[in-house]
C-alpha cells in the first residue's frame, strides 16, 4: 500500500514542496528512508516509533519504505517527523487519507507526541499558497508566522493527537488569523531608543542623518566613552519605516534562520545586528554544512554594526567587500547554491589608536610612534573606500552632559530623511535595483551628480591633497547628492560638496601621523 503526504524543503529563503511517499508491504521487518535524507531525517523513524508507543498508536511490523521526492534534492532537519508519521499512520490504516492531499504538514516530533517548532514556516506557507494547497498544519509556535500569508488556512497544533483528530474529522479547530496590515502598522513605531536621549554631538547626529537619508555606510572614530555605540544603536530610529514588502522579505530571512521570536508574526522594525568581534567568516556571511543566513543577511533592510572594527579578524572584514557591493551573498556547494539578500547599512566604530586617546582634546596618547598607523592598517584600504562617511567623534563636555535642554527627537529627523528618500525614489523609479544614492553605479553618478566649475575645482584640489581613490571620488559625489537632497536642492552646491569632503577623515593627510 502506498500513501502520499506533503511537506516542504527550504532553499535559501524560498521553499520547494516535498512529496513524502510511504510504502507498507510484505517482507522483512525493515524501516528505510530514501531520497537523499540527512542524519536528522533518517533518525525520524526512531522518534516516530517512540512517540507512537507513548500515545498508544501502533508502528507497522512489516517492511516500511519512506521516499522523499524529488530524490536528488537534499532533505535536512527534523521538520519531516510529522508528515512522515502521518504517512505511516495513513498507510497502516490508522487514520483517514481523504484530506492528506490538501495540506502541507511540517513539524518536529517529541517522544511524548508533542510538536516542536520548525524553521522557515513563512516561506513554506508562501509556497503552499502558490501551489494552491488548502492549508498548512504545523506546530503552534510557528502558526502566527505562517498566518500572515493570506488565502491559506493555517492550523497550529501542539500534539500529534490533535493532528490525527483533525484528519479523522473528530475536531474542527479554527485556523489562525493574523491581520497583517494592522499588526504591521501598530508595531512600526515601537522604538526602544531615541536621538533625543543623546546629549550634544550635534555634528555627529548630522552625519548620521546624512547616512540614513542616502543609505550610506559610516564609520565613527573616537575615544572610549564618546558615544559611538549609543549613536549607532539609534540609527534605525531615523531610517524610513519598513514597507510591507521589505518586512515580509526580512521576516523570511529570520524565519529561515530560526531567529524569529515565538510571539512575533512579522518583523516590522529595521533589524540592528551587532556581532562580537570574535565572529567567524561563516557566521558573518552565512554558510556551513547546512547553509544558513549569516549576520549580513539578518541585517538585510537594516543596520549591521561592527563595534571596535580593527579587532575583527582581517579575513572576516575582507569577506564583507563583495556583499556590500552586490547586496547579496551566494553560498555555493557541490550540488547546489543559494542566494541570501544582504542589502544593509554598515555602521562601524573604532578607537583612533590602541590606547584610544589619539587626537583627544584633553588626554594624551601613550602609543609609540607608528603604532597609530599600524592600528589603522588593520582595516584594508578597499574596505575603507566602501565606507562613505568617516566621522570623528569627540567626547561630550560636562556642560552639555548636564544641560537640561531637550535634543531633537528621532521622529523629527526621520521626517527629513523620509523626504530625502522620496526624492531618490522618484529619481530612480526607472532603475530596478537602485533605491537610494548609496546604491548608484559609476554611470549614474556621472549622470546625476554633476558639479559646477567651482565644485569641480574644489573636488580636484581635495582629490590631489588627500590622494583619494576613484571609488572615494564616487563616494564624495554620492554623499554630496544626499546633502543636496536634504536641502531640497536640485543642484549640488559648493557647500554640499565641501561638507561631503569633510566626511573623509581617514583620508586626510597625516591623520595618523
C-alpha positions in Angstrom: 0.0 0.0 0.0 1.2 3.5 -0.8 0.2 6.9 0.7 1.5 10.4 -0.1 1.8 13.3 2.3 3.3 16.7 1.6 6.0 18.7 3.3 8.5 21.4 2.2 12.2 22.0 1.9 13.7 25.5 2.4 16.4 26.5 -0.1 17.9 29.9 0.6 14.8 32.0 1.6 12.4 30.1 -0.7 10.7 26.7 -0.3 10.1 23.7 -2.5 7.3 21.2 -2.0 8.4 17.7 -1.0 6.3 14.6 -1.6 6.6 12.0 1.2 5.8 8.6 -0.2 5.2 5.9 2.3 5.1 2.2 1.2 4.0 -0.6 3.6 4.1 -4.2 2.4 5.2 -7.7 3.0 8.8 -8.6 3.5 11.4 -8.5 6.2 10.9 -6.1 9.1 12.9 -3.2 7.9 12.4 0.6 8.1 14.1 2.6 5.3 14.2 6.3 4.5 15.4 7.2 1.0 15.6 10.4 -1.0 18.9 12.0 -0.1 18.0 12.4 3.6 20.5 13.6 6.2 21.1 12.0 9.6 18.3 14.0 11.3 15.7 12.8 8.8 16.9 9.2 9.0 16.6 9.4 12.8 12.9 10.4 12.4 11.7 6.8 12.4 13.1 6.2 15.9 11.4 9.4 17.2 8.2 8.4 15.5 8.2 4.8 16.9 8.8 6.1 20.4 6.0 8.7 20.1 3.6 6.1 18.7 4.2 3.8 21.7 3.8 6.8 24.2 0.4 7.8 22.8 -0.9 4.3 22.2 -0.5 4.1 18.4 0.9 1.1 16.5 4.1 1.1 14.5 3.8 -1.2 11.4 5.6 -4.5 11.9 6.3 -5.2 8.2 8.6 -3.6 5.6 8.3 0.2 5.6 9.9 2.4 2.9 9.7 6.2 3.1 10.8 8.2 0.0 11.2 11.9 0.0 10.8 13.2 -3.6 12.4 14.7 -5.6 15.1 12.3 -4.6 18.0 14.4 -5.9 17.3 17.3 -3.5 19.0 17.0 -0.1 16.5 16.9 2.8 17.7 18.2 6.1 16.5 18.6 9.7 13.8 17.2 11.9 10.8 19.0 10.5 9.8 16.0 8.4 8.9 14.0 11.5 5.2 14.9 11.5 4.5 14.3 7.7 6.3 11.0 7.9 4.4 10.0 11.0 1.1 10.9 9.4 2.1 9.0 6.3 2.9 5.9 8.4 -0.4 6.1 10.2 -2.3 6.5 6.9 -0.6 3.6 5.2 -1.3 1.3 8.1 -4.9 2.5 8.1 -4.9 4.1 11.5 -6.2 7.4 10.1 -8.3 8.6 7.2 -6.5 9.7 4.0 -9.1 11.8 2.3 -7.6 15.2 3.4 -3.9 14.4 3.0 -3.5 15.8 -0.5 -5.0 19.2 0.6 -2.4 20.1 3.3 1.3 20.8 3.7 2.3 19.2 7.1 5.5 20.0 8.9 6.8 19.6 12.5 9.4 18.0 14.7 8.0 15.2 16.9 8.9 14.8 20.6 9.0 11.3 22.2 5.8 12.1 24.0 4.0 13.1 20.8 4.1 16.9 21.3 5.2 19.1 18.4 8.4 21.3 18.4 8.8 24.4 16.3 10.5 24.4 12.9 12.5 26.9 10.8 11.2 28.5 7.6 7.5 28.5 8.3 6.9 31.7 6.4 8.5 30.7 3.0 6.8 27.3 3.3 3.4 29.0 3.7 4.1 31.3 0.8 5.0 28.3 -1.5 1.9 26.3 -0.2 -0.4 29.2 -1.2 1.3 29.5 -4.6 0.7 25.8 -5.3 -3.0 26.2 -4.1 -2.9 23.9 -1.1 -5.9 24.4 1.1 -4.0 24.6 4.4 -0.8 24.2 6.4 -0.5 22.1 9.6 2.4 23.0 11.8 3.5 23.5 15.4 1.6 26.1 17.3 4.7 28.2 18.0 5.1 28.8 14.2 1.4 29.4 13.5 1.3 33.2 13.7 4.4 33.5 11.5 2.8 31.4 8.8 -0.7 33.0 9.2 0.5 36.4 7.8 0.1 34.6 4.4 -3.4 35.2 3.2 -5.7 32.7 1.3 -4.4 29.6 3.1 -5.7 28.0 6.3 -3.0 27.7 9.0 -3.6 25.3 11.8 -1.2 25.5 14.8 -1.1 22.1 16.7 0.6 21.2 20.0 0.3 17.4 19.8 0.1 14.6 17.2 -3.2 13.6 18.6 -4.7 17.0 17.6 -3.5 16.4 14.0 -5.0 12.9 14.0 -8.3 14.1 15.3 -8.4 16.9 12.7 -7.6 14.5 9.8 -10.2 11.9 11.1 -12.8 14.7 11.3 -13.2 14.4 15.0 -12.3 18.0 15.6 -12.5 21.2 13.6 -10.1 23.8 15.0 -10.4 27.4 13.8 -7.5 28.4 11.5 -5.1 31.0 13.0 -5.9 34.5 11.6 -3.4 37.4 11.7 -4.4 40.9 10.4 -1.0 41.6 8.8 -1.5 45.2 7.9 -3.0 46.1 11.3 -0.2 44.4 13.2 2.4 45.9 10.9 1.1 49.4 11.4 0.7 49.1 15.2 4.3 47.9 15.8 6.2 50.2 13.4 6.7 52.9 16.0 7.6 50.7 19.0 11.1 52.1 19.2 13.4 51.4 22.2 15.8 54.3 21.6 15.6 57.9 20.5 18.2 60.5 19.4 16.7 62.9 22.0 18.5 60.8 24.6 21.9 61.8 23.2 23.3 64.9 24.8 25.4 67.1 22.5 27.1 65.6 19.4 25.0 67.7 17.0 27.6 67.4 14.2 27.6 63.6 14.6 23.8 63.5 14.5 24.0 65.5 11.3 26.4 62.8 9.8 24.0 60.1 10.9 21.1 61.9 9.3 23.0 62.1 6.0 23.9 58.4 6.3 20.2 57.5 6.8 19.0 59.8 4.1 21.2 58.3 1.4 21.7 54.7 2.8 25.5 55.4 3.2 27.9 53.3 5.2 29.6 55.2 8.0 32.5 54.7 10.4 32.7 56.5 13.8 36.2 57.2 15.1 36.7 58.4 18.6 38.0 57.7 22.2 36.2 55.3 24.6 33.0 56.7 26.1 32.5 59.3 23.4 29.1 57.8 22.5 29.8 55.9 19.3 27.8 52.8 20.2 25.0 55.0 21.6 24.7 56.9 18.3 24.9 53.7 16.2 22.0 52.0 18.1 19.8 54.9 17.4 20.4 55.0 13.6 17.5 52.6 12.9 15.1 55.1 14.6 15.7 57.7 11.9 15.6 55.3 8.9 12.4 55.3 6.8 9.9 52.7 8.2 9.9 49.3 6.5 7.5 48.8 3.7 5.3 45.7 3.9 7.2 44.0 1.1 10.5 44.8 2.9 9.0 43.5 6.2 8.0 40.2 4.5 11.4 39.7 3.0 13.2 40.4 6.3 10.8 38.1 8.1 11.6 35.3 5.6 15.3 35.5 6.4 14.8 35.5 10.2 12.3 32.6 9.8 14.8 30.5 7.8 17.5 31.2 10.4 15.2 30.4 13.3 15.7 33.8 14.8 12.0 34.9 14.8 10.6 35.3 18.3 7.7 33.0 19.1 5.2 35.8 19.7 6.2 37.7 16.5 4.4 37.3 13.3 6.2 39.9 11.3 9.5 41.8 11.5 8.2 45.4 11.4 11.2 47.3 12.6 14.5 47.6 10.7 17.0 45.0 12.1 20.0 46.1 14.1 22.7 43.4 14.2 25.8 43.8 16.3 28.1 40.7 16.1 31.0 40.3 18.5 34.5 40.9 17.1 35.3 37.2 17.6 32.8 36.2 14.9 33.9 33.8 12.2 33.7 34.3 8.4 30.9 31.8 8.0 28.8 33.2 10.9 29.1 36.7 9.3 28.3 35.9 5.6 26.4 32.7 6.1 27.1 29.1 5.0 28.0 25.9 6.9 27.3 22.3 6.0 23.6 23.1 6.0 23.8 26.7 4.7 22.2 29.3 6.9 21.9 33.1 6.6 24.8 35.0 8.3 24.7 38.3 10.2 24.9 40.3 7.0 21.7 38.7 5.8 20.0 39.0 9.2 20.8 42.7 8.9 19.1 42.9 5.5 17.0 46.1 5.2 18.6 47.3 8.4 21.9 48.1 10.1 25.0 45.9 10.6 27.0 47.5 13.5 30.7 46.4 13.8 32.0 47.7 17.1 35.8 48.0 17.5 36.3 47.4 13.8 40.1 46.8 13.9 39.6 44.0 16.5 37.8 41.8 13.9 39.9 39.3 12.0 41.1 40.7 8.7 39.7 37.7 6.8 36.3 38.4 8.3 36.3 42.0 7.2 37.5 41.2 3.7 34.6 38.9 3.0 32.3 41.9 3.6 33.5 43.7 0.5 31.6 41.8 -2.3 28.3 41.6 -0.4 28.5 45.3 0.3 28.8 46.0 -3.5 26.3 43.3 -4.8 23.9 43.5 -1.9 23.5 39.7 -1.9 25.7 36.7 -0.9 25.9 33.4 -2.8 26.7 30.2 -0.9 27.9 27.6 -3.3 28.2 23.8 -2.7 29.0 20.9 -5.0 25.3 20.1 -5.7 23.6 23.5 -5.3 24.0 27.1 -4.5 21.7 29.5 -2.6 21.4 33.3 -2.6 20.7 35.3 0.5 19.9 39.1 0.2 22.2 41.3 2.2 21.3 44.9 1.5 22.4 46.6 4.7 23.9 49.8 6.0 27.2 49.2 7.6 28.0 51.3 10.7 31.4 50.7 12.2 33.2 52.2 15.2 36.8 52.2 16.3 39.2 53.9 18.7 41.7 56.0 16.9 44.6 54.0 18.4 45.2 51.1 20.8 45.1 53.3 23.9 42.1 55.2 22.5 43.3 58.8 23.0 44.9 59.9 19.8 43.7 63.4 18.9 41.9 63.6 22.3 41.4 67.2 23.3 42.4 66.6 27.0 44.1 63.2 27.4 47.5 62.4 26.0 48.0 59.4 23.6 50.7 57.0 25.0 51.1 54.9 21.9 54.6 54.5 20.5 55.5 56.2 17.1 54.0 54.3 14.2 51.5 52.4 16.3 48.5 54.5 15.3 49.1 53.9 11.6 49.7 50.2 12.2 46.4 50.1 14.1 44.6 51.8 11.3 46.2 49.5 8.7 44.3 46.5 10.3 41.4 47.8 8.1 42.2 47.4 4.4 42.0 50.4 2.0 39.4 48.7 -0.2 37.1 48.3 2.7 37.5 51.9 3.9 36.8 53.0 0.3 33.4 51.3 0.6 32.5 53.4 3.7 31.1 56.7 2.5 31.4 58.8 5.7 34.4 58.9 8.1 33.2 60.7 11.2 35.4 61.8 14.1 33.5 61.6 17.5 34.8 63.8 20.3 33.9 63.5 24.0 30.9 65.4 25.2 31.9 68.2 27.6 30.3 68.3 31.1 28.3 71.5 30.3 26.4 69.6 27.5 26.0 66.4 29.5 24.4 68.4 32.4 22.3 70.6 30.1 18.5 70.5 30.7 17.8 71.3 27.1 15.9 68.6 25.1 17.6 67.4 21.9 15.7 66.8 18.7 13.6 63.6 18.6 14.2 60.8 16.2 10.7 61.4 14.7 11.6 64.9 13.5 14.9 63.7 12.0 13.1 60.8 10.3 10.7 63.2 8.6 13.6 64.9 6.8 15.2 61.5 6.0 11.9 60.2 4.5 11.5 63.4 2.4 15.0 63.0 1.0 14.4 59.3 0.3 11.2 60.1 -1.5 13.2 62.4 -3.8 15.6 59.5 -4.5 12.7 57.0 -5.1 11.3 59.4 -7.7 14.8 59.9 -9.2 15.5 56.1 -9.6 11.9 55.0 -10.4 13.1 53.7 -13.8 16.1 51.8 -12.2 15.1 48.3 -10.9 17.8 47.7 -8.3 18.6 51.3 -7.3 16.5 52.9 -4.5 19.0 55.3 -2.8 22.0 57.5 -3.6 24.4 55.0 -2.0 23.3 52.3 -4.5 24.3 54.3 -7.6 26.7 52.8 -10.0 29.5 54.9 -11.6 27.4 55.6 -14.7 24.5 57.0 -12.6 27.0 59.1 -10.5 28.3 60.8 -13.7 24.7 61.5 -14.9 23.1 62.6 -11.7 25.9 64.2 -9.6 27.0 67.0 -12.0 29.1 69.8 -10.5 29.6 73.5 -11.2 33.0 74.7 -12.3 33.7 75.9 -8.7 32.7 72.5 -7.4 35.0 70.7 -9.9 37.9 72.9 -8.8 37.2 72.2 -5.1 36.9 68.4 -5.7 40.1 68.3 -7.8 42.0 70.1 -5.0 40.7 67.7 -2.4 41.5 64.6 -4.6 45.1 65.8 -5.1 45.7 66.8 -1.5 44.1 63.7 0.1 45.3 61.3 -2.6 41.8 59.8 -2.9 41.0 56.7 -5.0 38.4 56.7 -7.8 36.0 54.9 -5.6 36.4 57.6 -2.9 35.7 60.2 -5.6 32.3 58.5 -6.3 31.6 58.3 -2.6 32.1 62.0 -2.2 29.7 62.8 -5.1 27.0 60.4 -3.7 27.2 62.0 -0.2 27.1 65.5 -1.7 24.0 64.5 -3.7 22.3 63.3 -0.5 23.2 66.5 1.3 21.6 68.4 -1.6 18.5 66.2 -1.3 18.2 67.0 2.4 18.4 70.7 1.5 15.8 70.1 -1.3 18.3 71.4 -3.8 18.2 70.2 -7.4 21.9 71.1 -7.9 25.0 70.1 -5.9 26.3 73.3 -4.5 29.8 74.1 -3.3 28.8 73.9 0.4 27.2 70.5 -0.2 30.4 69.2 -1.7 32.6 70.8 1.0 30.6 69.0 3.7 30.9 65.7 1.8 34.7 66.1 1.6 34.8 66.8 5.3 33.4 63.3 5.9 36.6 61.6 4.6 38.5 61.9 7.9 40.7 58.8 7.4 41.8 60.1 4.0 43.3 63.3 5.4 47.0 63.8 5.0 48.9 62.9 8.2 45.7 61.9 10.0 47.6 59.1 11.8 50.9 60.8 12.0 
